[in-house]
């Protein structure tokens, strides 16, 4: 009965880091929720990762909307780019969630682990692409959006770690790249959430209060706590060593993903 406290703690933890580092909490939520669900009765072992992915994606739906509004108020969103990339994003999330729903937990967890390691190395080394080209045409943007949507849905993230480097590489100013990425996170969350709901709909053995692969009790505690603490994290970002925090965050990501992988393999 006290699992709601754990969901609140997770929401505070992910919201704090999201505010400090400007990244979503999906990479933290998925391995932690997987371990939480696996420790509770009534959760089928073969579906805990899918439930974690779906619930994390649904949580991003709310946090991405708040981030979108904030960046729009600062006129940092390139809405033309958002309009061009959104159809590809929606197609990609459909592909990603269909694939995730048909893949067993272990290979899906391995893919998640590899992705986390790539992101962690990028954060530790502070690797950033150099602006070396312009944005492609509408067809090219659609293709990139499909790839970003598929990968984001597979690992339940808002796509910032993919969209920002792409836009920066295409000579988009960093402020506009971040703002546009925040706006793109909303259709990623919509498509991903609907995909996980559809793929888990009426799946046998899921715990009560699940809507497809979205576990509502966890979602209802995660979202308010993460959104409440995120502004504090943003203020702390101006007082704390961000480079050191990124390395700490990267280490936490790797440890959590490794622990999740170990738990699913035993």
Residue, then its C-alpha position, 0 to 999 in steps of 0.5 A: x500500500x506504500x508504493x505510492x510513496x515510491x512513485x512520488x519519490x521517483x517523480x521528485x527525483x526525475x523532475x529535479x534532474x529534468x529541471x537541472x539538466x533540461x532532459x526528460x525523465x524517461x531514461x530514469x523512469x523506465x528502469x526504476x518502474x521496471x524494478x518497482x513493478x517486478x517487486x509487486x504482486x499482480x504484475x506479470x514478469x514478462x510485461x513489467x518492462x512494457x508497463x514501465x515503457x507505457x507508463x513513462x511515455x504517458x508521464x512525458x505527455x504531461x511534462x512535455x506539454x508544460x515544457x512546450x508552453x514555456x518555450x513557446x512563451x520565449x518564442x523559441x519554437x520553430x513551428x514550421x519545423x514542428x509541422x514538418x516533422x510531426x507526421x514522421x514522428x507519429x508514424x515512427x511512434x506507431x512503428x516503435x510501439x508495435x515493435x516494442x509490443x511484439x518483442x520479449x522483455x530481455x531483448x527490449x531491455x538489452x536495446x534500452x541498455x545500449x541506448x542508455x550507454x550511448x546517451x551516457x557517453x555523450x553526456x560524460x564527454x559532452x559530445x555535440x555535433x557541429x553545424x555543418x548543413x541546412x535542414x533537409x526538405x519536407x521528405x527528409x524531415x519526415x524521414x528523420x522524424x520517423x526515426x526519432x519517433x521510433x527510437x523514442x517510443x522504444x525507450x520511452x523518451x521525449x526525443x530531446x537527446x535525438x532532436x536537439x543534436x539533429x537540429x544543431x547539426x542542421x545549423x539551428x540555433x541552440x535555443x531554437x533547437x531546444x525549444x523546437x525539441x520540447x514541442x516535438x516531444x508532445x506528439x512523440x508522447x501522444x503517439x507513444x502513449x496511444x501506441x502502448x495503450x493499443x498494444x496492451x489493450x485487453x492483454x491478459x494478466x495485466x494488473x488492475x487499473x492498467x489502460x493497456x500498458x499504462x499503469x494509472x496509479x503510478x502515473x497519477x503520483x509521478x506526474x504531479x510530483x515531477x512537475x512540482x519539483x522541476x522549477x526548483x531543478x531549473x533554479x539549481x542549474x544556475x548554482x550547481x556545476x552542470x558538467x559534474x551533474x551530467x556525469x553523475x546523472x550518466x552514471x546513475x543511468x548506467x547503474x539503473x539500466x544494468x540493475x534492470x537488465x540483471x533483474x529481467x535476466x534472473 
